[in-house]
């Protein structure tokens, strides 16, 4: 016998998992539930993932012999994988495989795998894929899984900021200088690398200072002095351009929530820093910035300068459009380049320098071909566009989390500009940033997985929305 209408109405909610409604102390507003409605990880799983992320960025274990010998990061990585797999029904949203972010990384990974047989040095490509890239992707997937939960997202941000700040502090303490007097990043980063870490760290520290829900907000401003000092002492022109671009983005492209006096103060401070930079910037930094576009700069004149390397990288991408020269094989392609070898023989030079790409996007295009390199470019810039759009929409809705979204976007701006001068296409910190931003996008979805559409896109879904009603209902 078919069910009667009133019976159908009473059965509509049967079998659906209830969404947890977090409580709050009397007089305070309860936090909004995450759109996926999952309870979240156990505390031990989240702590293990956060500890592994902290060590992977700060590398503080390299300064402590017993931690380095015990391979603590590897142990934490294994525990993270086990914990997330064991609690996957509590942590990982069911729509994870349909996220465009995951699909784009999947394209890069697929190209890297099929490119191993055709790589310049296949064993180098295989070892890097197995020992670095796959491990980084698995670790950041675990981080994304907990960043999808409102309770843990601020802790993820604090951990990444603390790790970057610690790496900067270690650089100042060890004070390892190169032959030009520039500050290197302790024993693990060179001058340009530690400048990128400082650029990524500063906006997240700024979030802690601006967000009214955080305790000890003044500490965010105080701690900013360390990465800023590292950036200046590193003498990195890419880092300085990254800082300037972040300040301009904060000034013109970041929307502040209503009554956000701190954000307005940050804008005034930004204008002051930009206008007074010729005064407070050290003479060495101003000299390096003024010589950046000089005709006699080594990046223009030298065969191993950045412009010549980038031109050869474009040739590698066009010559090997499908799989590139192989992941982590740019230096090998430079060392075995027949045209460079003929030129070296003509000049009587003994050997060739195995140089890196000095540009994350050129590196991805040369090593992963046109498809894989374009996937990396798309991953960075669509994430940035959607993050700024989502943070702006949350600001219009007067949500406190808008400041976090904006500062995460600023960190990605810092990576995008500084990464133009570094080979960081596969390293941990960029995928940590992407995991945080996309986790933030999932955590602020409307409850019950309802699709959130972007304004002015004609109904097109943003990166933050699950694909279709059926997937939203399952999530």
C-alpha positions in Angstrom: 0.0 0.0 0.0 1.5 3.4 -1.0 2.4 5.8 1.8 -0.1 8.6 2.4 1.0 12.2 1.9 1.2 12.9 5.7 3.3 9.8 6.1 5.7 10.8 3.4 6.1 14.2 5.0 6.9 12.6 8.4 9.4 10.2 6.7 11.4 12.9 4.9 14.1 13.2 7.5 14.4 9.5 8.2 17.9 8.1 7.6 19.6 11.5 7.4 22.5 12.1 9.8 21.8 15.1 12.0 24.2 18.0 11.7 25.9 18.8 15.0 24.9 22.2 16.4 27.8 23.5 18.4 26.9 25.2 21.7 28.4 28.4 23.1 28.5 30.0 26.5 25.6 32.2 27.5 25.7 35.6 25.8 27.9 34.5 22.9 26.9 33.4 19.5 27.4 29.7 18.7 29.8 29.1 15.8 28.2 28.1 12.5 28.4 24.3 11.7 30.5 23.3 8.7 28.6 22.6 5.5 29.6 18.9 5.4 28.2 18.2 8.9 30.9 15.8 9.9 31.9 15.6 13.6 35.6 16.1 12.9 38.8 14.3 13.9 39.8 13.0 17.3 42.2 15.3 19.1 45.1 13.0 18.8 44.8 12.8 15.0 44.6 16.5 14.6 47.6 17.1 16.9 49.7 14.5 15.0 48.9 16.2 11.6 49.6 19.7 13.0 52.9 18.5 14.5 54.0 17.0 11.2 53.1 20.2 9.4 55.0 22.3 11.9 58.2 20.2 11.5 58.0 20.0 7.7 58.0 23.8 7.4 60.2 24.9 10.4 62.6 21.9 10.1 63.4 22.5 13.7 64.1 18.8 14.1 67.2 19.2 11.9 68.7 21.3 14.7 68.1 18.6 17.3 70.2 15.5 16.7 67.9 13.0 18.4 64.8 14.1 16.5 66.7 14.0 13.2 68.1 10.6 13.9 64.7 9.2 15.0 63.1 10.5 11.8 60.2 12.0 13.8 58.6 13.7 10.8 58.3 10.3 9.0 56.8 8.8 12.1 54.2 11.6 12.3 53.5 11.3 8.6 52.7 7.6 9.0 50.5 8.2 12.1 48.6 10.9 10.2 47.8 8.6 7.3 46.7 5.8 9.7 44.6 8.3 11.8 42.8 9.9 8.8 42.1 6.5 7.2 40.8 5.1 10.5 38.5 8.1 11.0 37.8 8.9 7.4 34.0 8.8 8.0 34.4 11.5 10.7 36.9 13.7 8.9 36.9 13.5 5.1 33.9 15.0 3.2 32.4 12.5 0.8 32.7 14.9 -2.1 36.5 15.3 -1.8 37.2 13.4 -5.0 34.9 15.7 -7.0 36.6 18.9 -5.9 38.3 20.6 -8.8 41.3 21.2 -6.5 41.8 17.5 -6.1 41.3 16.8 -9.8 43.9 19.4 -10.8 46.5 18.0 -8.5 45.5 14.5 -9.8 46.4 15.7 -13.4 49.8 16.9 -12.2 50.4 13.6 -10.4 49.3 11.6 -13.5 51.6 13.5 -15.8 54.5 13.1 -13.3 54.0 9.3 -13.2 53.7 8.7 -16.9 56.6 11.0 -17.5 59.1 8.8 -15.6 60.0 6.5 -18.5 60.7 9.5 -20.8 62.5 11.6 -18.2 66.1 12.7 -18.7 67.0 10.7 -15.6 64.2 8.3 -14.9 65.6 7.2 -11.6 65.8 10.8 -10.4 62.2 11.4 -11.3 61.0 8.1 -9.6 62.9 8.8 -6.4 61.7 12.4 -6.1 58.1 11.4 -6.9 58.2 8.6 -4.3 60.3 10.3 -1.6 59.1 13.9 -1.8 56.1 14.7 -4.0 53.8 11.8 -3.0 54.6 12.3 0.7 53.9 16.0 0.5 50.6 15.4 -1.3 49.5 12.8 1.2 50.5 15.0 4.2 48.6 18.0 2.9 45.6 15.9 2.1 45.4 15.1 5.8 45.9 18.8 6.6 43.0 19.7 4.2 40.8 17.1 5.9 41.1 18.8 9.3 41.1 22.3 7.8 37.6 21.6 6.5 36.3 21.7 10.1 35.7 25.1 11.7 37.0 24.0 15.1 40.5 23.1 13.7 41.0 25.6 10.9 42.3 28.3 13.2 44.7 25.8 14.7 45.9 24.9 11.3 46.6 28.6 10.6 48.3 29.1 13.9 50.5 26.0 13.3 51.6 27.2 9.8 52.3 30.7 11.1 54.2 29.3 14.1 56.3 27.0 11.8 57.2 29.8 9.4 58.0 32.1 12.3 60.2 29.4 13.9 62.1 28.9 10.6 62.7 32.6 10.4 63.9 32.8 14.0 66.3 29.9 13.5 67.7 31.7 10.4 68.5 34.7 12.6 69.9 32.6 15.4 72.2 30.5 13.3 73.1 33.5 11.1 74.5 31.5 8.2 75.6 34.0 5.6 76.5 33.4 2.0 79.6 34.9 0.3 77.7 38.2 -0.4 76.7 38.6 3.2 73.0 37.7 2.7 71.2 35.7 5.4 70.6 32.1 4.5 67.8 30.1 6.2 69.8 28.3 8.8 71.0 24.9 7.3 67.9 24.1 5.2 66.9 27.2 3.2 69.0 29.6 1.1 68.4 33.4 1.1 65.6 33.4 -1.5 63.9 30.3 0.0 63.7 31.8 3.5 62.4 35.0 2.0 59.5 33.0 0.5 58.8 31.4 3.9 58.8 34.9 5.5 56.4 36.3 2.9 53.9 33.4 3.4 54.1 33.7 7.2 53.5 37.4 7.6 49.8 37.6 6.4 48.8 34.8 8.7 50.4 36.5 11.7 48.5 39.6 10.6 45.3 37.6 10.8 46.0 36.8 14.4 46.4 40.5 15.1 43.2 41.6 13.2 40.7 38.9 14.1 38.7 40.0 17.1 38.0 36.4 18.2 41.7 35.7 18.9 43.4 36.0 22.2 46.6 38.0 22.7 46.1 39.8 19.4 49.0 42.1 20.0 51.4 39.2 19.8 50.6 38.9 16.1 52.0 42.4 15.5 55.0 41.8 17.7 55.9 38.5 16.0 55.8 40.2 12.6 59.2 41.8 13.3 61.0 38.4 12.9 60.0 37.5 9.4 60.2 41.1 8.3 63.8 41.2 9.6 64.6 38.0 7.8 63.2 39.3 4.6 65.4 42.4 4.8 68.6 40.6 5.8 68.1 38.0 3.0 68.3 40.7 0.4 65.9 38.8 -1.8 64.5 40.9 -4.6 61.8 38.4 -5.2 60.9 38.5 -1.5 60.7 42.3 -1.6 58.5 42.2 -4.7 56.3 39.6 -2.9 55.9 41.9 0.1 55.1 44.9 -2.0 52.5 42.9 -4.0 50.9 41.7 -0.8 50.6 45.2 0.5 49.1 46.5 -2.7 46.6 43.6 -2.7 45.7 44.3 0.9 45.1 48.0 0.0 43.0 47.5 -3.1 41.6 44.0 -3.4 40.8 42.9 0.2 37.3 43.8 1.5 37.1 44.3 5.3 34.0 43.3 7.3 31.8 46.0 8.7 33.1 47.6 11.9 36.5 46.0 11.3 38.5 48.9 12.7 41.7 46.8 12.8 41.5 46.1 9.1 41.2 49.8 8.4 44.2 50.4 10.6 46.1 47.8 8.6 45.3 49.7 5.4 46.6 52.9 6.9 49.7 51.1 8.0 50.2 49.7 4.5 50.0 53.1 2.9 52.6 54.3 5.5 55.0 51.4 4.8 54.8 51.9 1.0 55.3 55.6 1.2 58.2 55.5 3.7 60.0 52.4 2.2 62.7 54.5 0.6 63.6 55.7 4.2 63.5 52.6 6.3 64.8 50.1 3.7 68.5 49.3 4.2 70.9 50.6 1.6 71.9 47.1 0.5 68.2 46.3 -0.3 67.7 49.5 -2.2 70.8 48.8 -4.2 69.7 45.3 -5.1 66.3 46.6 -6.1 67.7 49.4 -8.3 70.0 46.9 -10.1 67.2 44.5 -10.8 66.4 45.9 -14.2 69.9 47.1 -15.0 71.3 46.0 -18.4 74.5 44.6 -16.9 72.6 42.5 -14.2 73.8 38.9 -14.3 70.3 37.7 -14.8 70.3 39.4 -18.2 73.9 38.9 -19.3 74.9 35.5 -17.9 74.3 32.2 -19.6 73.2 30.9 -16.2 71.1 34.0 -15.5 67.4 33.7 -15.0 66.3 35.1 -18.4 68.4 32.6 -20.3 67.3 29.8 -18.1 63.6 30.7 -18.5 64.1 30.7 -22.3 65.6 27.3 -22.3 62.8 26.1 -20.0 60.2 27.3 -22.6 62.1 25.2 -25.2 62.0 22.1 -22.9 58.2 22.6 -22.5 57.6 23.0 -26.3 59.9 20.1 -27.2 58.3 17.8 -24.7 54.7 19.1 -24.6 53.0 16.0 -23.0 55.3 14.8 -20.2 58.1 17.4 -20.1 61.6 16.5 -19.2 60.4 14.6 -16.1 59.7 15.7 -12.6 62.8 17.1 -10.8 64.7 16.8 -14.0 65.2 20.5 -15.0 68.8 20.5 -13.8 69.5 17.2 -15.6 68.1 18.7 -18.8 70.4 21.6 -18.4 73.4 19.3 -17.8 72.7 17.2 -20.8 71.6 20.0 -23.1 73.5 19.5 -26.5 73.3 23.1 -27.6 74.8 24.3 -24.3 77.5 21.6 -24.6 78.5 22.7 -28.1 78.7 26.3 -26.9 80.8 25.2 -23.9 83.2 23.3 -26.2 83.5 26.4 -28.5 84.4 28.6 -25.5 86.7 26.0 -24.0 84.6 25.6 -20.8 85.1 22.3 -19.1 81.6 21.4 -18.0 78.0 22.6 -17.7 76.3 24.0 -14.7 73.3 22.0 -13.6 71.1 24.9 -12.7 67.5 24.9 -11.5 64.6 26.7 -13.2 64.5 29.7 -10.7 60.8 30.0 -11.5 58.1 27.7 -10.1 55.9 28.0 -13.2 58.7 27.5 -15.7 59.8 24.6 -13.6 56.3 23.0 -13.8 55.9 23.6 -17.5 59.4 22.3 -18.4 59.2 19.2 -16.1 55.5 18.3 -16.6 54.9 19.5 -20.1 52.2 22.0 -21.2 49.3 20.1 -19.6 50.9 19.6 -16.2 52.4 23.0 -16.1 49.1 24.6 -17.1 47.4 22.6 -14.4 49.8 24.1 -11.8 49.3 27.6 -13.1 45.5 27.1 -13.0 45.7 25.6 -9.5 47.4 28.7 -8.1 45.6 31.5 -9.8 42.0 30.0 -9.7 42.5 29.3 -6.0 43.6 32.9 -5.5 40.7 34.4 -7.4 38.1 32.2 -5.7 39.7 32.8 -2.2 39.5 36.6 -2.7 35.9 36.3 -4.0 34.8 34.1 -1.1 36.5 36.3 1.6 34.8 39.4 0.0 31.4 37.7 0.2 32.0 36.6 3.8 33.0 40.2 4.6 29.7 41.5 3.1 27.9 39.1 5.4 29.9 40.4 8.4 31.5 37.0 9.1 34.6 37.0 11.3 36.3 34.3 9.2 36.5 36.8 6.3 39.8 38.1 7.7 41.3 34.6 7.7 40.2 34.0 4.2 41.7 37.3 3.1 45.1 36.8 4.8 45.4 33.3 3.4 44.8 34.8 -0.1 47.6 37.3 0.7 49.9 34.5 1.6 49.2 32.8 -1.8 49.9 36.2 -3.5 53.2 36.2 -1.7 54.0 32.7 -3.0 52.9 33.5 -6.5 55.2 36.5 -6.8 58.2 35.2 -4.9 57.8 31.8 -6.6 58.5 33.6 -9.9 62.2 33.5 -8.9 62.3 30.1 -7.1 61.9 26.4 -8.0 59.1 25.6 -5.5 56.5 23.9 -7.7 56.4 20.7 -5.7 57.5 21.6 -2.2 55.5 21.4 0.9 54.7 25.0 1.7 52.6 25.8 -1.4 50.4 22.7 -1.0 50.0 23.5 2.7 48.7 26.9 1.6 46.3 25.4 -0.9 45.1 22.9 1.6 44.3 25.7 4.1 42.5 27.8 1.5 40.4 25.0 0.1 39.7 23.7 3.7 38.5 27.2 4.6 36.2 27.1 1.5 34.7 23.8 2.6 34.3 24.9 6.2 32.2 28.0 5.4 29.8 26.3 3.1 26.2 26.5 4.1 24.9 23.8 6.5 23.6 20.6 4.8 25.9 21.1 1.9 23.7 23.6 0.0 25.5 25.0 -3.0 27.0 28.5 -2.6 27.1 30.5 -5.8 29.4 33.4 -6.6 27.9 36.8 -7.4 28.1 37.9 -11.0 28.9 34.6 -12.5 25.5 33.7 -13.9 25.0 30.9 -11.4 28.4 29.3 -12.0 29.7 27.4 -9.0 32.8 28.6 -7.2 35.6 26.3 -6.0 33.8 26.2 -2.6 30.6 24.4 -3.8 30.0 20.6 -4.2 29.2 19.5 -7.7 25.4 19.1 -8.0 22.4 18.5 -5.7 22.9 14.7 -5.5 26.5 15.1 -4.2 25.4 17.8 -1.8 22.7 15.5 -0.4 25.2 12.7 0.1 27.7 15.0 1.7 
